[in-house]
Amino acid sequence: MSRKYFGTDGVRGRVGSFPITPTFAMQLGWAAGTVLASSGTKEVLVGKDTRISGYMLESAMQAGFTAAGINVALIGPMPTPAVAYLASTFRADAGVVISASHNPYYDNGIKFFSNAGIKLTDGQELEIEALLEQAIERGDMPCAEAKQIGKVRRINDAAGRYIEFCKGTFPKHLSLNGLKVVVDSANGAAYQIAHKVYAELGADVISINDNPDGFNINEECGATHLDSLQQAVVEHSADVGIALDGDADRVMFVDHQGEVVDGDEILFILAQAAHQTGTLEGGVVGTLMSNLGLELALKEMGIPFRRAKVGDRYVVEQLKETGWGLGGEGSGHILCLEETTTGDGIVASLQVLEAMMLSNKTLAELKSGMTKLPQVLINVRLKADNANEVMASNAVQAAVEQAEKTLGDEGRVLLRKSGTEPLIRVMVESTNFNLTQSQAEFIASAVEQAA
């Protein structure tokens, strides 16, 4: 059975349009509270990023949770992985994040973590959706008796607790003394946190894009827009630049030359470091989108590699299935399960900085052992929610088959719908850039015509 409202990363959409409305958020809070917190501490932890709509959705969800008899602990703007960590340490029944991650301010979303700090299973999401449908059909929802209605409290030391957790993942015998770091917080949830973590570990920190106004989250900054970070690293002659996205669950790097180091290269660096010290548990999990160059570089070191469906939740599933600890996506979702339960941009960045300090090498030197193959990704925006129909059309299937025949054994094609936006993503990868570009454009054109 497929999910109706939950995508690969919770519920997400345009603010003011269904389902990102106050009424839906309230009903979702009631349904999620009923499923996730009907026993135990009967409390959920709620965090958000810095977009203006967070106030509205936070208030609506409070109403839904408390109507279900669930208490609410508010922690304000906080990275997604911080909510996962704090939900566990505060013994909450669940953690809730109000965020649309790397999307613009006019989008928002709602995602959940279990009391173990991990994302919900498909089964849990379907159970929530079943109750949610009942509330939507009735146009209302049950409310607990007055004496059973939940309470709301605010936790004021959440940021400090999370900063100490992040620092605790970095070896005590090391420091970042002598390292100049530029940190881009994307005007998002980590704006008060990220720079403090690196500074308290000894780095000379230059912090940029750390002044949110409710509208500038991810705006030409952060992990999806690296130009300003590249410029700042070169201007300040920094050793490294670190870019987080709006909710700080993904990270991208810039080396001292101003060159981008993406999630696939980060995985290679971490796998290589762990392999050299004999601490790598098994192999590495990537996704269907992971660059073939990563797979080949790991193979050369004798490190097993598996591909999961796109989405960090599926990477986590594969890691748990294999018992491995390291995985991630090219977009910068890096899973270090020996340190934390979910993708954490700050924690992952500290693992990379550890590799730099232990090896006494620059980031550029560490990534040099991996050669990325040319990969072209074209996003085709849809006017209707018909991605599956478009991808299954005869014209699109014929275009894919023709491209695969043209590429032969030298490349691969991947066509998939986005789990967070009305897009079809066309990805082509091969040893020849011009061929890669032409075949990606060929398939994208077929998708556009079919759409």
N, C-alpha and C positions, 0 to 999 in steps of 0.2 A: 504493500500500500504506500503510495507516494504522499509526501507532505504537501500541504496546501499553502501554508504561510511561512514555514521555516525554510530558509535556503541553506547554503553551505556554511553560513556564519550568522545564524539567527534570523530574525525578521528585519527586513530593511526596505526603505523606499523613500519617496519624496515626502517631506513634511507637509501635512495638511491634506494629502491624498491617501486614501485607504491603501495599506493598513496603518500608516504612521499618523494616526489621529488620536486625540485624547480619549475618545470613547473606546477605541480598540485597545489602547495601552492599559486602560483601566480593566477591561474584560480579560486581557492577557494576564495582568497581574493577579486577578482573582483565580483564573484557571491554573496558572503556574504555581501559585501559592497552595492551592488545593492539592495539586499533584505532588509537589516537591517538599512542602513544609507542613503537612497535616499532622506530623508527629515530630519527635526529636525536640529541638529547642524552639521550634515554631517561630523562627526568625530568619529573614533574608537580609543579605548585605547588598546595598545598591550604590554603585558608582556610575560616573558618567564622564564624557569628555567635555570640551569647552564650547561646543556649539550652542547657540542661543536657544534652540528648541529643547535642550536638555532639561531646562526648568519645567517646562510644560509636561513633558513625558514623565519626569520624575514624580511630579505631583499626582498625575493620573495613575501611575503605577502604585504609588502609596495608597491611594483610595481603594484600588482593587485588592491589594494585599491585606490591608486592614479589614476590609469588608469580609474577607475569607477567614478572619481571625488570626492573621499572621502579623507578627511584629516586624518592624523595618528598622534597619540600622543604616543611616546615610553617611557616606564618606566623601561626597563631593567629587570634584574632578580628580580622576585617578586612572592610571594605565589599566588596560584590560587585565594583564597578568597580575597586577596588584590585587584586583578584585578576586581573582582565582586563589591567590595565596592567602589573602585576609579572610575570605569566606571559610577557609579551612582552619586557620588559627583562632578565629573567633567562634568556632564550632557552630557556625550558621548552617541552616539546612540547605541553603543555596546562595549563589552570588549572581547578581544581575548587573549587566553593563549596558548603559544607554549610549550607544556610539555607532557611527557608520564608518569607523576605521579611517580609511584613506579617502573617502568620498568628500565632496564639497559640503559646506555648511548647510545647504538647503536639503540635504539628505540626512536621515538619522536611522537608527536601528536599535534593536533590543536583543541581547544574547544572554545566555544563562550558563552557569557553572554549577556542578553538583557540590555536595559538601566535602568532596575529596579534591576539589579544585580542578576538575576536568569537565570538558564540554559534554552536554547531554547526549544520550544515545538517540538513535532514530525512534526507538520504541517510546522513550520518555516524551519526545517531541510530539509524536502521534497521540499520546495520551492527553497531553495538554491541548492539542488541537481539537480533540473530540469534545472536551468540555467547553472550549472556546466557541465552537460551532453552536453549541446549545445556547450559550449566552447571546451570540449574534442573532440567532433565529428568534429568540424571545425578545430581543431588544433590551434586555436587562439581565441582571445576575442576582443570585441569592445573596443575602447579607446575614452575617452572624448576628445573634442576639446582642443587645447593647453591652451586656457584661462580658461578652467574648470577643468584642472588636479589638483588633490589634493596636499596638502603640508604636510610636515613631521616636527614635532617638538619633542623635548625631555623634559620630566618633571623631574626635578632634586630633588624635595622634596617629592617624592612619598613614600619613605620608612618611613620618619618621620611622614607623615600624617597617614600611616597605623599603626605605633606603637602607636600613640595617640588614634586611634580608638580602638585598642585592649585593651589598658589600661582603656579606658572608659567603657568597659564591666565588669570591676571588681569594686565592691562596694567601694565608696570613704572612708567609715569609716574603711575599712580593709587595711592591708598591709601584705606583705610576710616576714616581719622582723622575723628573727630567723629560717627561713626555708632554708635548703640547697638543691639545685636543680641541677641535672645534665641534660643538654639539648643536645640532638643529632639532629642536623639539616640535617643529611643525605647528607652532602656536596651539598645541594640543594638550592632551592629558598629562604629559610628563614635563610640562613647562616649569614646574616648581621642584622637580625631582631629579631629572637626568643629570644636570650639571653638578648638582651636589654630590651625587654618587662618585663621579670621576674626581672631583676636587677633593673629597674626603679621603680618597685613596692616593692622593698625592699629585695628581696631574695639574698642569697649568691649563685652565679651561677658558675657552672663549665660547660664550653661549649666544646663539642667534635664533631668531624666530621663536621667542619665548614671551611674547606679549599678546596673549589672546584677547579678542574683543567680542567673541561670539560669532564672528563672521569670517575671520581670516584663517581658520583651521585648514591646513593642507593647501592654502592658497599660494601657489608658486613656491612651495617650500616642502621640507620633509622628505621622506623616503621615496616619494613619487615624483618629486621635482628637485633635482640635485644641483641645478645651476648655481644657486646662491651659496651652497655649501662648497662646491668646487672653487668658486671664486674666493671665498673666505679662507680656505685652506692655503691657497697660493699666496694671498695677500699677507697672511699672518705667518707664513713659512712654518705651518703646523706639520706635525708628524702624521696626523691622521684626522679625518673628519667622520663624524658619526651622525647619521640621519635616522630619526624615528618617524613613524607616521602618527596620525592624529590620536590613536589610542595606544601607541607605543608597543604593539605586539609584533611589529616587524622592524627590521633595521637594514640599512644599507651603509656602505663605507665609501670613503674617498681616500686614496693614498696620498702621500706627500707630493706627488706630481700632479695631483688634481684629477687622477683617473678613477673612474667608478669601479667599485668592487661589489658585485651583486650577491644575491643569496646562494647561487650555485658555487661561486668562488669562496664564499664564507664557509660553506659546507666542506669544500675541498681543504681549506686551511685547517679547519677543526679536525677533520678526519686524519689529515696528514700529521698534525701535532700529536693526536692521541695514538696513532699508529707507531710513531717514532718513540713514544714513551711507554708503549705496551699497555695503554689504558683503554684502547678502543674495544667496546663491547660488541662483538659481532661485526655488523656492517653498517651501511647508511641507507636511509629511505629518502627518496626524492619523489617527484610526481611525474605525471605524463608530460609536463611542460619542462622538466629539468633538461638542461643542455646536454647533448650527447657527449660533449667534451668532459663533463664531470664523470660520467659513467666510464669513459675510456681511461681517465686519469686514475680513478679508484681501482679499476681493473689492473692497471700496471703495477699498483702497490699490493695487489692481491686482496683487496677489500671488497666484499660482496656489496651489491647495490640492487635495490628493489624500487619499483615505481608504484606509487599509490595514485588514486584519483586526486584531482586538484582540490585543495582545501586542507588546511592544517589538521582538521579533525580526522581526516582519512590517513594522514601521515602518522598521527598518534596511534590510530588503530593498527597500522602495519607494524609500528615499533613495538607495541604491546604483544602483537601476535608473534613477532620474531624474538622478542626479548632484547632488542637492540636499544641504544640510548640516543642516537643522533640522527636527525632527519630535518627536512625543511623544503622550502620552495625558493625558486629564483627571485620571487618578489620580496624576499627577506624574512618570511616566517621561518624562524630557526627553532627547532625543538632540541633542547638539551635536557632530556628526561632525568638525568642523574642530578640535575640541579633544581628543576622546577617541573610543573605538571602541564604547562601549555607554552605556546610561543611567547617569548619574552625578549623584546628588543634590547633592553638594558643588560640582562643576564647574558644573552648571546654575545653582545659586544664585549663584555668583560672576558669571555672565553677567548675571543680573538686577541684582545690586548694582552692576555696572559701568554698566548702563543708568541706574540711579538717580543715580550719582555724576556721570556725563557730562551728564545732562539737568538735574541739580539739582532733580529732582522727587521727590515721595513716590511710594510704590508705588500708593497710591490714585489719584493723578493719572495715573500711567502706564497703569493698567488701565481708565481711564474711557472710552477710545475703543472699547471692546468691550461690547456689551450681550448678556448671556447670555439665551437663551430658556429658558422653564420646561422642565425636564427631570426626569422622575421615574423612578427606578430601583428596582425591587422584586426582591429575590432570593428565589426559591422553592427551599427546601431539599428534596432528594430522599432517599428512604429506600433507593433502589436505583440502580444505575448504568444508568439507562434514559432519559437525557436526550433522545437522538435520537428514541426511540420516542414519548416524551411530546410533543415539539415537532411531530412529524409527525402526531399524532392528528387526526382530523376535527374534534373539538370545539375544540382549540386553534387549528387553522388557520381555522376559522369565526370564532372570536373575534378573531383578528388581522385578518381581512378586514373584519369589521364595524367594528372600531376605525379601520382605515385609511379606510374609507368615511366614518365620522363626522368624522375629522380633515380629510379632503380635502387640499387643497394647503397647508394651514396647519400641517402637522406630519408626523411620521414615526414608525414603530414598528420596534423591533429586538428580536428574540428570539434568544438564544444561550446555549449551555451554557458554564459556567466551565471554564477549562483547569486550574484548581488545586484546586477544591472541588466537592462533589456539589451543584451549584446550577444552576438555570436563571435567567438574568438577563432580566427584562422591562424594556425601556426605551421610554418614550414621550416625545416632544418636540413642543411646539406653541407657538403664540403666546399661548395662554390656559391659565393654571395649573390652574384648576378642571377644565377639559376634559382636560388632560394627566393629572391625578391620577385622574380617574374612569375614563379609558380604560386606564390602567396597572393599576388595581385590577381592572377587568373582565377583562383578559387574564390577570392573575396568578391570579384565582379559577378561570379555566378550566384553567390549568396545574396548580394544586393538585388540582383534581378529577380531572384526567387522570393525575396522578402517584399 
